[in-house]
Amino acid sequence: MEIDQDIKDPKLNYDMSENSQLTKFFSTLLKQFWEQEKIQERELNEILVKFKENILDANHRNIFCDCLNQYRKNGIFQMKESSFSNITKLLLIILDQCFSKYDIAIALRIMILSQTFYTTILSNQTTEQIYLQNGIISHQIWKEKKFWENATMCKILLDEIDDEMKSNNSSETNDSPEEIEMK
């Protein structure tokens, strides 16, 4: 079964202006995973392959996080157990990409989002909330010290470059007209 590209939910409005096809793909995929009781294994594998192909770029991973974050913004936190399993698979695929590309920003977004969404299970006559974080906590990205050292160093360097560029831009805009002419 192909993901229905025309499914719309009035509660989940996404900004379709940029990367609209990808946004639509991710939002439809999440809607399907969130609502469908059970997806056949063959179909699930086909969907996961297509998903992997669409998250190779950091911007694409960010769009997926934005789509998932729409559920949080709309106060939709709880999911079915089958949804929990499938969405966990998506997050693990993204974490694989984050790990191979040193994508600390998306890894951190995934960590934060994973603390938001949950399923409930009946355990010893009580209802227990199990968060997506439980499904991704065993991923190698959280255990790899070298990843976090390198990612942190990259982030520090990028922040320094960004600060320097902002500083250069603000000093240029603070010059008087006479100083600009002299340059």
SEDREN-848371 format. One record per residue: residue number from 1; y, z, x of N, C-alpha, C in turn. Coordinates in steps of 0.2 Angstrom, whole numbers. Example, Ala and Ser with C-alpha at 12.3 -4.5 7.8 and 13.67 -1.06 7.14 Angstrom:
BEGIN
[1 [-28 39 66] [-22 39 62] [-16 39 66]];
[2 [-11 35 64] [-5 36 68] [0 39 64]];
***
This chain:
BEGIN
[1 [-6 0 4] [0 0 0] [6 0 4]];
[2 [11 -4 3] [17 -5 7] [22 0 3]];
[3 [26 3 8] [31 8 5] [36 4 1]];
[4 [37 7 -5] [42 4 -10] [49 5 -8]];
[5 [52 -1 -6] [59 0 -3] [64 1 -9]];
[6 [62 1 -15] [67 1 -20] [67 8 -24]];
[7 [63 13 -21] [63 19 -24] [70 23 -23]];
[8 [73 25 -28] [79 29 -27] [79 35 -31]];
[9 [82 40 -28] [83 47 -31] [90 49 -31]];
[10 [93 50 -37] [100 52 -37] [102 58 -33]];
[11 [97 62 -32] [99 68 -28] [99 67 -20]];
[12 [96 62 -18] [96 60 -11] [99 54 -10]];
[13 [106 54 -9] [110 48 -8] [111 48 0]];
[14 [110 42 3] [111 41 10] [116 36 11]];
[15 [120 37 17] [125 32 19] [121 26 21]];
[16 [121 21 17] [118 15 19] [122 10 23]];
[17 [128 12 25] [132 7 28] [130 5 35]];
[18 [127 10 39] [125 8 46] [117 8 46]];
[19 [114 4 49] [107 3 50] [104 4 43]];
[20 [106 1 38] [104 2 31] [96 1 30]];
[21 [93 -4 33] [86 -5 32] [82 1 35]];
[22 [84 3 41] [81 8 44] [81 15 40]];
[23 [87 16 38] [89 22 33] [85 22 27]];
[24 [84 16 24] [81 15 18] [73 16 19]];
[25 [71 13 25] [64 14 27] [62 22 28]];
[26 [66 25 31] [65 32 33] [65 37 26]];
[27 [71 35 22] [72 39 16] [66 38 11]];
[28 [64 32 11] [58 30 6] [52 33 9]];
[29 [51 33 15] [45 36 18] [45 43 17]];
[30 [50 47 18] [50 54 17] [49 55 9]];
[31 [52 51 5] [51 52 -2] [44 52 -4]];
[32 [41 46 -1] [34 45 -3] [29 51 0]];
[33 [31 53 6] [27 59 9] [28 65 5]];
[34 [34 66 3] [36 73 -1] [33 73 -7]];
[35 [32 67 -11] [30 68 -18] [23 66 -19]];
[36 [20 62 -15] [13 59 -16] [8 65 -14]];
[37 [3 65 -18] [-2 71 -18] [-6 69 -11]];
[38 [-9 64 -11] [-13 62 -5] [-13 55 -4]];
[39 [-12 53 3] [-12 46 5] [-18 45 9]];
[40 [-21 39 7] [-28 37 10] [-27 37 18]];
[41 [-32 38 21] [-31 39 29] [-29 32 32]];
[42 [-32 26 29] [-31 20 32] [-23 18 31]];
[43 [-21 20 25] [-14 18 23] [-9 23 27]];
[44 [-11 29 28] [-7 34 32] [-7 31 39]];
[45 [-12 29 42] [-12 26 49] [-7 20 50]];
[46 [-8 16 45] [-3 10 45] [4 12 44]];
[47 [6 17 40] [13 20 40] [15 23 46]];
[48 [10 27 49] [12 30 56] [13 25 61]];
[49 [9 20 61] [11 15 66] [17 12 65]];
[50 [19 10 59] [26 7 58] [31 12 59]];
[51 [30 18 58] [35 24 60] [36 24 67]];
[52 [31 24 71] [31 24 78] [36 18 81]];
[53 [35 13 78] [38 7 80] [46 7 79]];
[54 [47 11 74] [54 12 72] [58 18 74]];
[55 [55 22 79] [58 28 82] [59 27 89]];
[56 [58 21 92] [58 21 99] [65 22 102]];
[57 [70 20 98] [77 21 100] [80 28 98]];
[58 [84 31 102] [87 38 100] [91 37 94]];
[59 [95 32 93] [98 32 87] [94 31 81]];
[60 [88 28 81] [84 28 76] [81 35 74]];
[61 [79 38 80] [77 45 79] [82 50 75]];
[62 [88 48 77] [94 52 74] [94 50 66]];
[63 [93 44 65] [94 42 58] [88 45 54]];
[64 [82 46 57] [77 49 53] [79 57 52]];
[65 [82 60 57] [84 67 56] [89 67 51]];
[66 [94 63 51] [99 63 45] [95 62 38]];
[67 [90 58 38] [87 57 31] [83 63 29]];
[68 [80 67 34] [76 73 33] [81 78 31]];
[69 [87 78 34] [92 83 33] [95 83 26]];
[70 [95 77 23] [97 76 16] [93 81 11]];
[71 [87 82 13] [83 87 9] [86 94 9]];
[72 [88 96 15] [91 102 17] [98 103 13]];
[73 [102 98 14] [108 98 10] [108 98 3]];
[74 [102 95 0] [101 96 -7] [97 102 -9]];
[75 [96 106 -5] [92 112 -7] [85 111 -8]];
[76 [82 106 -6] [75 105 -7] [71 107 0]];
[77 [68 113 0] [65 115 6] [57 116 5]];
[78 [55 117 -1] [48 117 -2] [44 111 -3]];
[79 [38 110 0] [35 104 -1] [27 106 -2]];
[80 [24 101 -5] [16 102 -6] [13 102 1]];
[81 [7 105 0] [3 106 7] [1 99 10]];
[82 [0 94 6] [-2 87 9] [5 84 12]];
[83 [10 85 9] [17 83 11] [18 87 18]];
[84 [17 93 18] [18 97 24] [14 94 30]];
[85 [8 92 29] [3 89 34] [6 82 37]];
[86 [8 78 32] [10 71 34] [17 72 37]];
[87 [22 76 35] [28 76 38] [28 79 45]];
[88 [23 84 46] [22 87 52] [19 81 57]];
[89 [15 77 55] [13 71 59] [19 67 61]];
[90 [24 66 57] [30 62 58] [34 66 64]];
[91 [35 72 63] [39 76 68] [35 76 75]];
[92 [29 76 75] [25 76 81] [26 69 85]];
[93 [26 64 81] [27 57 84] [34 57 87]];
[94 [39 60 83] [46 60 86] [46 64 92]];
[95 [43 70 92] [43 74 98] [40 71 104]];
[96 [34 66 103] [31 62 108] [37 58 111]];
[97 [41 55 107] [46 50 110] [51 54 113]];
[98 [53 60 111] [58 64 114] [56 66 121]];
[99 [49 68 121] [46 70 127] [47 65 133]];
[100 [45 59 131] [44 53 135] [51 51 137]];
[101 [56 52 133] [63 49 135] [68 55 136]];
[102 [66 61 137] [70 67 139] [76 67 133]];
[103 [74 66 127] [79 67 122] [79 74 119]];
[104 [83 78 122] [84 85 121] [88 86 114]];
[105 [92 81 113] [96 82 107] [92 82 100]];
[106 [88 77 100] [84 76 94] [78 81 94]];
[107 [75 83 100] [70 88 100] [73 95 97]];
[108 [79 96 99] [83 102 96] [84 102 88]];
[109 [86 96 86] [87 94 79] [80 95 75]];
[110 [75 93 78] [68 93 75] [66 101 75]];
[111 [68 104 80] [66 112 80] [70 115 74]];
[112 [76 114 74] [80 117 68] [78 115 61]];
[113 [77 108 60] [74 106 54] [67 109 52]];
[114 [63 110 57] [57 113 56] [57 120 54]];
[115 [62 123 55] [63 130 52] [66 131 45]];
[116 [67 125 42] [70 124 36] [65 123 30]];
[117 [60 119 32] [55 116 27] [49 120 27]];
[118 [46 121 21] [40 125 21] [35 123 15]];
[119 [29 125 16] [24 124 10] [22 132 9]];
[120 [19 133 3] [17 139 1] [9 139 1]];
[121 [6 144 3] [-1 145 2] [-3 152 0]];
[122 [-8 152 -4] [-11 158 -6] [-15 162 -1]];
[123 [-13 167 1] [-17 171 6] [-18 178 5]];
[124 [-24 180 4] [-25 187 2] [-21 190 -4]];
[125 [-21 186 -9] [-18 187 -16] [-10 187 -15]];
[126 [-8 185 -10] [0 184 -9] [1 177 -7]];
[127 [7 175 -9] [10 169 -7] [13 169 -1]];
[128 [12 165 4] [14 165 10] [18 158 12]];
[129 [24 158 15] [28 152 16] [26 150 24]];
[130 [24 144 24] [22 141 31] [27 136 33]];
[131 [31 137 38] [36 132 40] [33 126 44]];
[132 [37 121 44] [35 115 48] [35 117 55]];
[133 [39 122 57] [38 124 64] [31 126 66]];
[134 [27 129 62] [21 131 63] [16 125 65]];
[135 [18 119 62] [14 113 63] [16 109 70]];
[136 [22 111 73] [24 107 79] [25 112 85]];
[137 [24 118 84] [24 123 89] [20 122 95]];
[138 [14 119 94] [9 118 99] [11 111 103]];
[139 [16 108 101] [17 101 105] [19 103 112]];
[140 [17 98 117] [18 99 124] [26 100 126]];
[141 [30 97 122] [37 97 123] [40 105 124]];
[142 [37 109 120] [40 116 120] [37 120 126]];
[143 [32 117 129] [29 121 135] [30 118 142]];
[144 [33 112 142] [35 109 148] [41 111 151]];
[145 [41 115 156] [47 118 159] [51 113 163]];
[146 [48 108 166] [51 102 169] [55 98 164]];
[147 [53 97 158] [56 93 153] [63 97 152]];
[148 [63 103 151] [69 107 149] [73 108 154]];
[149 [71 108 161] [75 109 166] [79 102 167]];
[150 [75 97 167] [78 90 168] [83 88 162]];
[151 [81 90 156] [85 89 150] [91 93 150]];
[152 [91 99 152] [97 103 152] [101 101 158]];
[153 [99 99 163] [103 96 169] [107 89 166]];
[154 [103 85 163] [106 79 160] [111 81 155]];
[155 [110 85 151] [115 88 146] [121 90 149]];
[156 [120 94 154] [126 97 158] [130 92 161]];
[157 [127 87 164] [130 81 168] [134 77 162]];
[158 [131 75 157] [134 72 152] [140 75 149]];
[159 [139 82 148] [145 86 145] [151 86 150]];
[160 [149 86 157] [155 86 162] [158 79 162]];
[161 [154 74 161] [157 67 161] [162 66 155]];
[162 [159 69 149] [163 68 143] [169 72 143]];
[163 [169 78 146] [175 82 147] [180 79 151]];
[164 [178 76 157] [182 73 162] [185 67 158]];
[165 [181 63 154] [184 57 151] [190 59 146]];
[166 [188 65 142] [193 67 137] [199 70 141]];
[167 [198 73 146] [204 75 150] [208 70 153]];
[168 [205 64 155] [209 58 157] [212 55 152]];
[169 [209 55 146] [212 52 140] [218 56 138]];
[170 [218 62 138] [223 67 135] [229 67 140]];
[171 [227 66 147] [233 66 151] [237 60 151]];
[172 [233 54 149] [237 48 149] [241 48 142]];
[173 [239 51 137] [242 51 131] [248 56 131]];
[174 [248 61 135] [253 65 136] [259 63 140]];
[175 [258 58 144] [264 55 148] [270 53 144]];
[176 [275 54 147] [282 51 144] [282 44 145]];
[177 [286 40 141] [286 33 142] [288 31 149]];
[178 [292 35 152] [295 33 159] [289 34 164]];
[179 [285 39 163] [279 40 167] [274 34 166]];
[180 [273 32 160] [268 27 159] [271 20 162]];
[181 [277 19 162] [280 13 165] [279 13 173]];
[182 [279 19 176] [278 20 183] [271 19 185]];
[183 [266 20 181] [259 19 182] [258 12 183]];
***
